[in-house]
Amino acid sequence: SSSSSSSSSSAATKSVSKITAGDVDPLVWATMDPDDLGGTPLVQLQNFVQGRWVKSSEQERFRTLPDPLTGRPMLQVPDTTVEELTPYVESMQACPKSGLHNPFKQPDRYLLYGQVSRRLAELLYQPKVLDYFTRAIQRVCPKSKTQAEGEVKVTRAFLENFSGDQVRFLATGTHSPGDHLGQMSTGYRWPFGPVALICPFNFPMEIPVLQLMGALFMGNKVLLKPDQRVSMVMEQFLRMMHYCGAPLHDVDLLQAEGPVTNELIKRAPFRLTQFTGSSTVAEHLATQTGGRVRLEDAGFDWKILGPDVTDVEYVAWQSDQDAYACTGQKCSAQSILFVHQNWVQQANIYDRLRDIAARRSLRNLTIGPLLSVSTDRFMNHIDSLLAIPGARVLWGGQPLKNHCIPSEYGAVEPTAVFVPLSQLLRPDYFELCCTEIFGPFQIITEYQDNQTHLLLEACERMSHHLTAAIVSNDPQFVNEILGSTVNGTTYTGIRGRTTGAPQNHWFGPTGDPRAAGIGTADAIRLVWSSHREVILDQGPVPAKWIQPPPS
């Protein structure tokens, strides 16, 4: 009810104020220490459904996760069975299609979530909380401190952006005058009601939080299903959300394998499923749900180094970041680099890229384990490419040495394989060359002034259009490429990059009506609400109106 929400919100404000004043431990809500995982007994995560945490004794079975750096047992996550799905189905059935709030129902909840968002941001400004989530991310998805902390800071900035009245402004509608006195047409942004959010492993915090909060802002009830390998981060974030006053019945947390989640999608009345991850799973969900999906799936992302050579050191550094930061496990990672011959002849760009890649190390996690690609698969892909005439390894191409990464994960050097453009475009090689390998891998090829049309042909034939970069300050060249391509998030200019999903601009694919965006007000409205038109027509009826004949 509105009164209970108001009282709990007030209590949450006081609790957070005590933390910011230094009177209470900022981690009072936390139930584990990321630095103490792997002890005896192992930490056990919990599911959350119908407003309560499911006790370990109620959970039928658990899955033991290995430490991705050492292979030793690290923690246990619920391995939910099909027989345990009934509470989740019932929870979603209890949510009407009109959602938990909308412009005509409990509009005070827009304000409530503006306050919750502000409190969450306040807590993430606490150094102890910032470090907590940074370390939690590093434990389950090893990446450098800069990358992990950056993920938390982007999340914090997003929460700041949607504090106060900004949540209610998401529901801002449109108005049109009618045909006669007393008639007015108003368009509203309307929630879907029960929705599912299925998240990937590579950004354990940023992607789930930004999509989850967007869904809640618009009035939906959310089934949150993070990847089991990294679900610890969102399990703890949900506890912090509750501490900050989020209503307990708005989010259910499910930790389960894919087939179990698939069964829940079939049973529960989800009006929308938002999925970020592989294209194979995305297409399966699209079929399973009858098209009721928003997708941010695979990205084979291209970068073009234009004919104008300048700021070579910066361009080389950014290209290395795009290809290999987070060990290449970004949907926006640079998958293919088209290099104008000027960069080879005037800047010796390959040597610069090779030298920068060689600085990456497992010691500081600038290179790390691959959670979805085995070493064998990675090496087999390289071997297949080397069968193409003229193909060669520019750098890398070997497994990592002297590590304890478990065998189920990949461990490889940052790698680049050169393929001649003429060979890459051949029908029998193109699909192989444009296969996304979710790891520290990129294809490199070269072109000349009279071959721009071949670049555009390659971009046209690619199947997924997430990010891209046109590294050039030549306006005519940039305009030619932009006018003939469709990638949803495209950076241009000499500082152009492919990676970058901050909170200050749209991030998502283009060219697919099912495409999901993230990070901005437009993205939230597109993904988590639909349009409803309400036409007010209250008269008066003209005094001399005469009933016309039926038509």
N, C-alpha and C positions, 0 to 999 in steps of 0.2 A: 504494500500500500504506500501511498505518498507520505503518510505520517511516519511510518517505520523507516522508509528510505531517508527521510529528512533527519531523523534521530540518529540513525547509524552513520550518516554522512557527517553529522556534527561531531560524533564520537571519534570518527576517523581523523577529522581535522585536528582535534585535540591530541590524538596519538602521534600524528606526524609532527605537530608543533613541538611536542616534547623531545622528539628525535632531533629536530633542527636546532633546538635550544641546548642540546647536549645532555638532556636529563635521562634519556633512554638509549639503549644500544640500538644503532641503526639496523642491525640484523636480528631484531627481536622476533621477527616472523620466520626466520630461516630455520630449517630442520636438519641441515647438514653443512659440513665444511668441505669445499672442493679439494682442499689440500690434504684431507684425511681419508679420502676414499681408498678402498682396498684393504681396510683393516678387518679384524674379526670381531663380531660378525659383519658381513657386508651390509652396507646401507641398502635399504629397500625403498624404492619409490612407491607412490600410491596413485591410484586412479581417483577421480572425483566425479560424482554423479548425484543428481537430485539434491544438491546442496550440502553434501557431506563427503569427507575423505573415506575411501574404502580401506578398512583395516587390513593389515597383512594377513591376519588369521582368516579373513573372509575371501582372500584372493586364492583361486584354485592353484595357480602355478606362477613361477617367476622365470625370467631369462637372465642368466648371468652374462654381463658384458665384460669383455676384456679391456684393459687399459690399451688404447690404440698405440701407445709408444713402447710399452713393455710386454704386452700380452698377458700380464697377470690379471686375475679376477679383480674387477674394480667396483662394481655395484650390481644390484639386481633391479630389473624393471618388471612390472606386471606383464605377464604374457597372457592376456585376456583370451578366454575361450568363447566360442559361439554361444555356449550355454549361459554365459554371464552377460549377454547383451540385453536381456529384457529390461533392466532398469534404464538403459540408455534409450531404448525404443519408447518406453513409457514417458520418459522425460521430454523427448521431442514431441510426442503426441499431445502433451499438455500445453504446448505452445500454439496459439492460434495463428492463422495465416496473416493476421493483422499485426503480428509481432508483439513484443513486450511493451513497446511504446511507438507512437506515431503522432502526427500533428494534432489529432483529435483525442488521443488516449494517453494519459500520464505524460504530458509534455515536460513535466518537471524532471523526468529522467534524462532529458537532454542536458539540463543543468547539472544533474548528479554526475554524469560522466565527464563533464567539463571539470568538475572538482576532482574526481578520481584521477583524471589525466594529469592535472596540476600536481597532486600529491605524489604520484608516481615519479614525475620529473624531479620534484624536490628531493625525494629519496635517492634518485640516481645521481644527484649532485653531491651526495655524501661520499667522500673518498672511499670509505669502507664498503659501501654498497657498489660503487663503480668497480672497485677491485674484485669484489665477490663475484659479480657476473662475468667480468673479464676472465678470471681464473676458471669459473665454471665452464665457459665456452672452450677455453684451452684444454681442459681435461677431457672433454668428450669429442671435440673436433679440433685437434691441434693446429693452431695457426699462430703467427707471431703476435706478440703483445700489442703491437701497433694495430694490426688487423682486428684482433679480438676487442680491444678497447674501443676502436673506431665503431664497431658494430653497436656497442652499448651507447656510445655518444650519439649516434644517428637515431637510435631508439629514443633516447632522452629528448633530443631536439624535436622529434615528431610529437612526443607527448606534450611538450611545451606548446607546440603549434596549435594543438587542439585542447587547450585549457580554456577555462572561463566560458564565454559565449560562443566560442568557435564551433562547438558541437552542435548547438542549435542552428547556427548559420548553415551547417551542412544540409539542413532540411528546408532551406529557403526555396520557395517555389516561384511560379510565374503567374501572371494575371493578364487577362484580356477582357476588354469591355464586350458586352453582349450585343445582340441585335436590337434590343428594346429596353426600356426602363425596367430595372429590377433584375436584369440578367447579367451575370458575371461568371467568367470561366477562370478557374484557378487550378494550376497544376501543382501536385505535391510529390515529394520523394517518399516512397512507401517501402517499408521493410518487407522481406520475404517471409519472416517468421522463423521456423526451424531451418538452420543452415549447417553445413559441415565445412570445416577448414582442415585440409590435409597439407602438412608442411614438410619441407625437405630437411636434410641433415646439415647442409653446408652453412646456413646462417641460423644457428639454434635459437637466437633471440630476435633479431631484427625482422625477419620475414614473418614469423608467427605473431609477434606483438603488433606490428603495423596492420596486418590483415585482421587480427582478432579485434583490436580496438575499433577499426573501421566498421566491422560488422556490428559491434555492440553500440557504437554511436548511432547507427541508423535504426536501431530497435530490434535487431535479430537476436534469437537465442542460438548459441554456438556450440557445436560439438567440435572440440579441439583435438586433433590427432597429430601430434608431432612424430617425427621419426624416433623409434625406440632408442636408437643409439645415442641420441642427444636430448631425449625428453626431460632429463634432469633439469635443464635450464628453464623450460616452461613450467615444470611442476613447481619450482621455487618461485618463478615470477607470478604464478597464479596465487600463491600464498601471499605474496606482497600485495597483489591487487586486492585481495580480501581485506588485508590490513588497512589498505587505503580507502575502504568503503565500497568496493564493488559488490553488488548484490550476489549472494551465494548461489542463486538458482539460474544465473544468466549463462554460465559456461559449464559444460561437462568436459572432463579431460579423460581421454581414452588412450591407453598405451597397449598396442596390439599389433600383430603381424598383418600384412596386407590382406590375406584371404578373410580374416575375421572382420576387418574394417569393411571389406567389400560386402560381406553379409549384412552388416549394419546399414550400409547405404541402401541395400535392397529392402530391408525391413522398416526402417524409420521413414517418416514423411518429410524428408529433406526437400525444401523448395529450391535450394541452390547448393552446389558443392564447388568450393574454390580450391583448386589444386595447383601447387607449384612443384615441379619435378620433371621426371622423364616423359618424353613424348609418347612412349608405349603405354604407360599407365594413364596418361592424359586421354588418349584416344579410347582406351577401355572404359574410363569413367564417363566419357561423353556418350558412349553407347549404352552403358549401364543406366545412366540417369535420364535417357531420352533427350540429351542435349542440354539439360539444366546445369550447366557448368560455366565457370570462368577459369581460364587456364593461363598459366605462365610457365610454359614447358621448355623444351630444349632450345638452346641457342647456339648455332654455329655462327659465331660473330666475326665479322671481317673488319680489317683496318687497311686503309689505303694510304701509303706515303706518297704524296703528290710530287709534282716535278720540281717544286721550289724547295731547295735544301737550306735549312737554317736551324739554329738552336739544336744542334745535333745531339749534344749530351743529354738535354732534356728529353728529346724525342726517343732516344735509346732507352733512357731510364723508364719513361712511361710505358713503352712497349714491353719491357721486361715485367713491369708491375701488372700490366693487363694480361699477360700470358701466364705468369707464374705466382702472383700473390695468392695466398690461401692455397698454395700448391695447385693452382689452376682449377680449383673446385668452386668456381663461380659460374652461374649461368651466363654471365656477361663476359667471361674470359675471352681473350683474343684467340680465336681458333685458326685464323688464316691471316697472313700479312702479305699484302700486295705491295711490292717495293719498286718504285720507279728507278730505272737504272742510274739516275743521277746520284741517288743515295749510296749506291755501290761504288761508283767511280769517283765521286767527290768526297764522300764521308767515310768510306770503308765501314759501312753500318754493321755488317755481319760480325766483324771483329769486336766492335763495341758491344753489341748484344751478347756475344759469347762471353766477354769479360764480366759483364754485369751478372749474367746467369751463374757464373762460376762462384760468385760471392755468396750464393744462397747455401744455407747450412741447416742440418737437422738440429744443431745445438741451440739455435735461436728460433727454430720453427719457421724460418723463411722457406723451408721445404719440409714436408712431413708426410704422414701416411695418407693413402688414398682410401676413402671409406667405401667407394662403390666400384672401383676398378682394380682388378688383381694385377700383380706384376706380370704374370704370364700373358694376360690379355693385352696389356700395354706393349709388351715386347713383340707379340704376334702382329699387332697392328703396324708397328715399325717395319717388320719383315715384309709384310704385304705391300707397303708403300715402296720399299726398296726394290721391288720387282718391276716398278715402273721405269721405263728407259729415262736415264738422266737424273733419277732421284738419288739423293745422298743425305746423310746425316750431317747437319751443320755443327751441332754440339749436343752433348748428352747422349741419350740412347742406351744407357746402361742402368741396371738396378743399383740402388743405394747399397753401400757396404757398411759394415760395422754398426749394426743397429739391432734392436729387439722388437721391431714392429711385427705383430702377429701375421701369420701367413695368409689369413683371410683378407688382409688389407694389402694394397699396393705400396711399393717403396721404390721410386725411380728418380733419376736425375731430371732436371729441367731439360727438355728436349725440343729440337727444331729439325724438321725434315724439309729439304728443298725439293720441289717438284716443278719442272718446267711448265710454264703456262699452257703451252700447246698440248702437253700430255694431260695436264689436269682437266682440260676441257673435253677430252675424249669421252664419249659415252661409257666406255668400259672402265674408265678410271675415276670419273667425276664423283660418283657416289662414295667410293672408297676414300677419296681425298677430302670429302665434305662430311665424313662421319665424325661426330663429336666424341672425343675421348675426354672424360671428365677428370682431367689431371693436368700435370705440367707439360703440355704438348701443344705444338702449333705447326701448321704448314706454312712455308714461306715460298713465294714465287716472285718473279720479276716481270716488268712490262716496260714498253717504250712509249714515246709520245703518240705513235700511230696505232696503239693497241688499247686505247681507253674503251673502245666498244667491246673488247674481250672481257674487260673487268665487269662491265655492265651485264654482259651475257652470263658470267659466272654468278653474279649477285641475283640475277633474275631466276636462275635455275636452282638456287638454294631453297630449301623447304621451310626454314624457320627464320623469323625476322625479328630478333630481340634487340640487340645493340649493334652499333657500328661506329667507325670513326673515319673521318676524312681529314688527314693530317696535312693541311695546306692552307696558306693564306692567299691563294690565287682565287679570287671570287668567281671567275668564269669556270674554272675547273670544279670548284666545290658545287656551284650551281648545277653543272652538268650531271654530277654524280647524284646529288640530292633529288633532282627532277626525275631520275629513272630508278630510284630505289625506294624501299618501304620500311626499313627497320624502325621500330617504334621509338627507340632511344638512340639518337645519333648525335655524336659530338663532332664538331667541325672546327677548323683552325689548327694552328701549329701545336696547340696543347690538347688536341683531340685525343680521347681515350675511348675504350670500349667498356671498361669497368667503372662503376659509379652508380649506386642506387641510394643516394642520400634522400633526405626528407624534403628537399627544396624543389624537386621537379618530378614530373611523371617518370615512372619506370615501368616498362612493359612492352610487349610485342605489338605489331601493327599488321594489318592484312588478314586478320582472322576475327570473325564476329564474336567468337568465344573468348577473345583476349582479355586478360585481367591486367589492371594496373595497380600500382602501389605507391603510397607516400603522400599523395596530394588530395585535396578536397574533391577534385574531379574524379580521381581514381576511386575514392571511397563511394561517391555517388553512383558511378558506373557499375562497380562490382557488387555493392551491398544494398542497393535499393532499385526500385523500378518506378515508373511514372504512373501516377494516378490523377485523373482529371475529375474535378467536382464542379458541376455547373449549377450555380445558384440561379433560380428563376422564380422569384417571389411576387411577380406582378408589379403593378396592378394590371388586371385585364381591362382593356379599353372599354369605356362606358357604353359605346355604341357597337360593341363587338357582336356579330351575328354568326351563329354556328354555320359553317360551310358544309356542303354535301360531303359525304365520305369520299376519300381519294385512295 
